[in-house]
Amino acid sequence: MSDTEERQSPPEDDRVSDDDLEWRMPDEYRPPPPPAPPFSWPAQPPSAQEGRGEHHEFHHPLDRVTGRLPRRIRIVVDWIVTIVGAVAIVLAIKAWVINPYRIPSSSMESTLHCARPAPGCESRFSDRVLANRFVYHFRDPQRGDVIVFETPPSAQAKCGAGGTFVKRIVGLPGERVGVRLRRGMAFVYIDGKRLEEPYIENDRRDIGPEETFRVPEGHYFVMGDNRSQSCDSRVWGSVPEENLIGKVFMTYWPPQRISFR
């Protein structure tokens, strides 16, 4: 080998291999993994999956049914189950917890409004309220509660309407409810003592006749706040406790009427 060749060839220790020339992206610049579909559990790291071969792990009960289906079908099934579950929860809440109702008549004016042009209605829109359907599983109904209930059969015959009504509890089981005239206006007396009713406006009181009712055990005497326009227990009798649906606790529509009771 000539002196020239020795000068042109670098020492073996100074040579750079091809592997050393490869550039690696720092971890902080790597793109994040794609999002997982609904009902999917995070995938385990590769180290935890090594050596398992073709063995399948099911992390969710639904995976036992859809685990071997194509990914797109699994996503569709996941969304269907999510939507069906959400609808079932809403229906369960309406059936056993809270249910909305619309005020159709003027019998509860001016506590609860109905929409014009119905007779006696004061508002452009009917109030819509929420009734607590489970509260009476934990306590007894109380005087003054505004309730939703199913009317007795006699309401249809005597008032021309039946079904679901909204009224206020006035008399409790075993009490004697009297209606007496004072200065041309009817006032309620419970066991001989006048009932204070700040929610009744004087121009909405009835003008009689004077009557006395005995509330049977397990029943409730209900009346509308608009006494002159309410067909209630004075006409068709007391309401059995099993007919009570729930206590009105909120007005949620229209927006300016939102309130709690």
Contacts in CASP RR format, 6 or more apart in sequence:
PFRMAT RR
TARGET T0000
AUTHOR 0000-0000-0000
METHOD contacts of the structure
MODEL  1
MSDTEERQSPPEDDRVSDDDLEWRMPDEYRPPPPPAPPFSWPAQPPSAQE
GRGEHHEFHHPLDRVTGRLPRRIRIVVDWIVTIVGAVAIVLAIKAWVINP
YRIPSSSMESTLHCARPAPGCESRFSDRVLANRFVYHFRDPQRGDVIVFE
TPPSAQAKCGAGGTFVKRIVGLPGERVGVRLRRGMAFVYIDGKRLEEPYI
ENDRRDIGPEETFRVPEGHYFVMGDNRSQSCDSRVWGSVPEENLIGKVFM
TYWPPQRISFR
36 42 0 8 1.000
36 43 0 8 1.000
37 71 0 8 1.000
37 74 0 8 1.000
37 75 0 8 1.000
37 78 0 8 1.000
38 75 0 8 1.000
38 78 0 8 1.000
38 79 0 8 1.000
38 82 0 8 1.000
39 60 0 8 1.000
39 62 0 8 1.000
39 78 0 8 1.000
39 81 0 8 1.000
39 82 0 8 1.000
40 59 0 8 1.000
40 60 0 8 1.000
40 78 0 8 1.000
41 59 0 8 1.000
41 60 0 8 1.000
44 57 0 8 1.000
56 67 0 8 1.000
56 68 0 8 1.000
58 64 0 8 1.000
58 67 0 8 1.000
62 77 0 8 1.000
62 78 0 8 1.000
62 81 0 8 1.000
65 77 0 8 1.000
66 73 0 8 1.000
66 74 0 8 1.000
66 77 0 8 1.000
66 78 0 8 1.000
67 74 0 8 1.000
69 77 0 8 1.000
94 100 0 8 1.000
95 133 0 8 1.000
96 133 0 8 1.000
96 134 0 8 1.000
97 132 0 8 1.000
97 133 0 8 1.000
97 134 0 8 1.000
98 130 0 8 1.000
98 131 0 8 1.000
98 132 0 8 1.000
98 133 0 8 1.000
99 130 0 8 1.000
99 131 0 8 1.000
99 133 0 8 1.000
99 148 0 8 1.000
99 245 0 8 1.000
100 128 0 8 1.000
100 129 0 8 1.000
100 130 0 8 1.000
100 131 0 8 1.000
100 252 0 8 1.000
101 128 0 8 1.000
101 129 0 8 1.000
101 130 0 8 1.000
101 131 0 8 1.000
101 148 0 8 1.000
101 164 0 8 1.000
101 166 0 8 1.000
101 248 0 8 1.000
102 126 0 8 1.000
102 127 0 8 1.000
102 128 0 8 1.000
103 112 0 8 1.000
103 113 0 8 1.000
103 114 0 8 1.000
103 126 0 8 1.000
103 127 0 8 1.000
103 128 0 8 1.000
103 129 0 8 1.000
103 166 0 8 1.000
104 114 0 8 1.000
104 118 0 8 1.000
104 126 0 8 1.000
105 114 0 8 1.000
105 118 0 8 1.000
105 121 0 8 1.000
105 229 0 8 1.000
106 114 0 8 1.000
106 118 0 8 1.000
106 119 0 8 1.000
106 120 0 8 1.000
106 121 0 8 1.000
106 122 0 8 1.000
106 226 0 8 1.000
106 229 0 8 1.000
107 165 0 8 1.000
107 166 0 8 1.000
107 167 0 8 1.000
107 224 0 8 1.000
107 225 0 8 1.000
107 226 0 8 1.000
107 229 0 8 1.000
107 230 0 8 1.000
107 231 0 8 1.000
107 232 0 8 1.000
108 114 0 8 1.000
108 146 0 8 1.000
108 166 0 8 1.000
108 167 0 8 1.000
108 168 0 8 1.000
108 224 0 8 1.000
108 225 0 8 1.000
108 226 0 8 1.000
108 230 0 8 1.000
109 120 0 8 1.000
109 121 0 8 1.000
109 122 0 8 1.000
109 204 0 8 1.000
109 225 0 8 1.000
109 226 0 8 1.000
109 229 0 8 1.000
110 122 0 8 1.000
110 201 0 8 1.000
110 204 0 8 1.000
110 225 0 8 1.000
110 226 0 8 1.000
111 146 0 8 1.000
111 168 0 8 1.000
111 199 0 8 1.000
111 225 0 8 1.000
112 127 0 8 1.000
112 129 0 8 1.000
112 146 0 8 1.000
112 166 0 8 1.000
112 225 0 8 1.000
112 248 0 8 1.000
112 251 0 8 1.000
113 121 0 8 1.000
113 122 0 8 1.000
113 123 0 8 1.000
113 125 0 8 1.000
113 126 0 8 1.000
113 127 0 8 1.000
113 257 0 8 1.000
114 120 0 8 1.000
114 121 0 8 1.000
114 122 0 8 1.000
114 123 0 8 1.000
114 126 0 8 1.000
114 127 0 8 1.000
115 121 0 8 1.000
115 123 0 8 1.000
115 124 0 8 1.000
115 125 0 8 1.000
115 126 0 8 1.000
116 122 0 8 1.000
116 123 0 8 1.000
116 124 0 8 1.000
119 229 0 8 1.000
120 226 0 8 1.000
120 229 0 8 1.000
123 254 0 8 1.000
123 257 0 8 1.000
124 254 0 8 1.000
125 253 0 8 1.000
125 254 0 8 1.000
127 251 0 8 1.000
127 253 0 8 1.000
127 254 0 8 1.000
127 257 0 8 1.000
128 251 0 8 1.000
128 252 0 8 1.000
128 253 0 8 1.000
129 166 0 8 1.000
129 248 0 8 1.000
129 250 0 8 1.000
129 251 0 8 1.000
129 252 0 8 1.000
130 248 0 8 1.000
130 249 0 8 1.000
130 250 0 8 1.000
130 252 0 8 1.000
131 147 0 8 1.000
131 148 0 8 1.000
131 245 0 8 1.000
131 246 0 8 1.000
131 247 0 8 1.000
131 248 0 8 1.000
131 249 0 8 1.000
132 246 0 8 1.000
132 247 0 8 1.000
132 248 0 8 1.000
132 249 0 8 1.000
133 245 0 8 1.000
133 246 0 8 1.000
135 246 0 8 1.000
135 247 0 8 1.000
135 249 0 8 1.000
136 244 0 8 1.000
136 246 0 8 1.000
136 247 0 8 1.000
141 147 0 8 1.000
141 169 0 8 1.000
141 172 0 8 1.000
141 220 0 8 1.000
141 241 0 8 1.000
141 244 0 8 1.000
141 247 0 8 1.000
142 169 0 8 1.000
143 169 0 8 1.000
143 170 0 8 1.000
143 171 0 8 1.000
143 172 0 8 1.000
144 168 0 8 1.000
144 169 0 8 1.000
144 170 0 8 1.000
145 168 0 8 1.000
145 169 0 8 1.000
145 247 0 8 1.000
145 248 0 8 1.000
146 166 0 8 1.000
146 167 0 8 1.000
146 168 0 8 1.000
146 247 0 8 1.000
146 248 0 8 1.000
146 261 0 8 1.000
147 166 0 8 1.000
147 167 0 8 1.000
147 168 0 8 1.000
147 169 0 8 1.000
147 220 0 8 1.000
147 222 0 8 1.000
147 244 0 8 1.000
147 245 0 8 1.000
147 246 0 8 1.000
147 247 0 8 1.000
147 248 0 8 1.000
148 164 0 8 1.000
148 165 0 8 1.000
148 166 0 8 1.000
148 244 0 8 1.000
148 245 0 8 1.000
148 246 0 8 1.000
148 247 0 8 1.000
148 248 0 8 1.000
149 164 0 8 1.000
149 165 0 8 1.000
149 167 0 8 1.000
149 222 0 8 1.000
149 239 0 8 1.000
149 243 0 8 1.000
149 244 0 8 1.000
149 245 0 8 1.000
149 246 0 8 1.000
150 163 0 8 1.000
150 164 0 8 1.000
150 165 0 8 1.000
150 243 0 8 1.000
150 245 0 8 1.000
151 162 0 8 1.000
151 163 0 8 1.000
151 164 0 8 1.000
151 165 0 8 1.000
151 236 0 8 1.000
151 239 0 8 1.000
151 243 0 8 1.000
152 236 0 8 1.000
152 237 0 8 1.000
152 239 0 8 1.000
152 240 0 8 1.000
152 243 0 8 1.000
154 236 0 8 1.000
154 237 0 8 1.000
155 161 0 8 1.000
155 162 0 8 1.000
155 163 0 8 1.000
155 165 0 8 1.000
155 231 0 8 1.000
155 235 0 8 1.000
155 236 0 8 1.000
156 162 0 8 1.000
156 163 0 8 1.000
158 231 0 8 1.000
158 235 0 8 1.000
158 236 0 8 1.000
159 231 0 8 1.000
159 235 0 8 1.000
159 236 0 8 1.000
160 231 0 8 1.000
161 231 0 8 1.000
164 245 0 8 1.000
165 222 0 8 1.000
166 248 0 8 1.000
167 222 0 8 1.000
167 223 0 8 1.000
167 224 0 8 1.000
167 230 0 8 1.000
167 232 0 8 1.000
167 233 0 8 1.000
168 199 0 8 1.000
168 222 0 8 1.000
168 223 0 8 1.000
168 224 0 8 1.000
168 225 0 8 1.000
169 220 0 8 1.000
169 221 0 8 1.000
169 222 0 8 1.000
170 177 0 8 1.000
170 188 0 8 1.000
170 190 0 8 1.000
170 195 0 8 1.000
170 221 0 8 1.000
170 222 0 8 1.000
170 223 0 8 1.000
170 233 0 8 1.000
171 177 0 8 1.000
171 190 0 8 1.000
171 215 0 8 1.000
171 220 0 8 1.000
171 221 0 8 1.000
171 222 0 8 1.000
172 215 0 8 1.000
172 220 0 8 1.000
172 221 0 8 1.000
173 215 0 8 1.000
173 216 0 8 1.000
173 217 0 8 1.000
173 218 0 8 1.000
173 219 0 8 1.000
173 220 0 8 1.000
173 241 0 8 1.000
174 214 0 8 1.000
174 215 0 8 1.000
174 216 0 8 1.000
174 217 0 8 1.000
175 190 0 8 1.000
175 191 0 8 1.000
175 214 0 8 1.000
175 215 0 8 1.000
175 221 0 8 1.000
176 190 0 8 1.000
176 191 0 8 1.000
176 192 0 8 1.000
176 212 0 8 1.000
176 213 0 8 1.000
176 214 0 8 1.000
176 215 0 8 1.000
177 188 0 8 1.000
177 189 0 8 1.000
177 190 0 8 1.000
177 212 0 8 1.000
177 213 0 8 1.000
177 214 0 8 1.000
177 215 0 8 1.000
177 221 0 8 1.000
177 233 0 8 1.000
178 188 0 8 1.000
178 189 0 8 1.000
178 190 0 8 1.000
178 192 0 8 1.000
178 210 0 8 1.000
178 211 0 8 1.000
178 212 0 8 1.000
178 213 0 8 1.000
179 186 0 8 1.000
179 187 0 8 1.000
179 188 0 8 1.000
179 189 0 8 1.000
179 206 0 8 1.000
179 208 0 8 1.000
179 209 0 8 1.000
179 210 0 8 1.000
179 211 0 8 1.000
179 212 0 8 1.000
179 234 0 8 1.000
180 186 0 8 1.000
180 187 0 8 1.000
180 189 0 8 1.000
180 210 0 8 1.000
181 187 0 8 1.000
181 207 0 8 1.000
181 208 0 8 1.000
181 210 0 8 1.000
184 207 0 8 1.000
185 202 0 8 1.000
185 205 0 8 1.000
185 206 0 8 1.000
185 207 0 8 1.000
186 205 0 8 1.000
186 206 0 8 1.000
186 207 0 8 1.000
186 208 0 8 1.000
186 210 0 8 1.000
186 227 0 8 1.000
187 194 0 8 1.000
187 195 0 8 1.000
187 205 0 8 1.000
188 194 0 8 1.000
188 195 0 8 1.000
188 197 0 8 1.000
188 223 0 8 1.000
189 195 0 8 1.000
199 225 0 8 1.000
200 225 0 8 1.000
200 227 0 8 1.000
204 225 0 8 1.000
204 226 0 8 1.000
204 227 0 8 1.000
204 228 0 8 1.000
204 229 0 8 1.000
205 227 0 8 1.000
205 228 0 8 1.000
206 227 0 8 1.000
206 228 0 8 1.000
207 228 0 8 1.000
211 234 0 8 1.000
213 221 0 8 1.000
213 233 0 8 1.000
213 234 0 8 1.000
213 237 0 8 1.000
213 238 0 8 1.000
215 221 0 8 1.000
215 238 0 8 1.000
216 238 0 8 1.000
218 240 0 8 1.000
218 241 0 8 1.000
219 238 0 8 1.000
219 239 0 8 1.000
219 240 0 8 1.000
219 241 0 8 1.000
220 238 0 8 1.000
220 239 0 8 1.000
220 241 0 8 1.000
220 244 0 8 1.000
221 233 0 8 1.000
221 237 0 8 1.000
221 238 0 8 1.000
221 239 0 8 1.000
222 232 0 8 1.000
222 233 0 8 1.000
222 238 0 8 1.000
222 239 0 8 1.000
223 230 0 8 1.000
223 232 0 8 1.000
223 233 0 8 1.000
223 234 0 8 1.000
224 230 0 8 1.000
224 232 0 8 1.000
233 239 0 8 1.000
248 261 0 8 1.000
249 260 0 8 1.000
249 261 0 8 1.000
250 258 0 8 1.000
250 259 0 8 1.000
250 260 0 8 1.000
250 261 0 8 1.000
251 257 0 8 1.000
251 258 0 8 1.000
251 259 0 8 1.000
251 261 0 8 1.000
252 258 0 8 1.000
END
